[in-house]
Amino acid sequence: MDAEKTTLRAISELGQSTYIGANSGSPGWKQFINSEAIAADFVEPEDHPPLTTAEKLAAAGFDVEELRSLLLN
């Protein structure tokens, strides 16, 4: 269930995710309510600090010296 309690994420036995609107008119919601499944509590994702410029360059496959060389030559 998401933080706003509007969407339920159902995970099949094969690991596939399906998102179901949490309202009484949704066929998926009705199926969930009539099943014996239990919704897990929502877990807020971790807040990661923004990447530094060097980390961004490394993720793109460059280091600072390579980029300087490319830009200055």
Secondary structure, 3 states (H helix, E strand, C coil): CCCCCCEEEEECCCCCEEEEECCCCCHHHHHHHHCCCCCCCCCCCCCCCCCCHHHHHHHCCCCHHHHHHHHHC
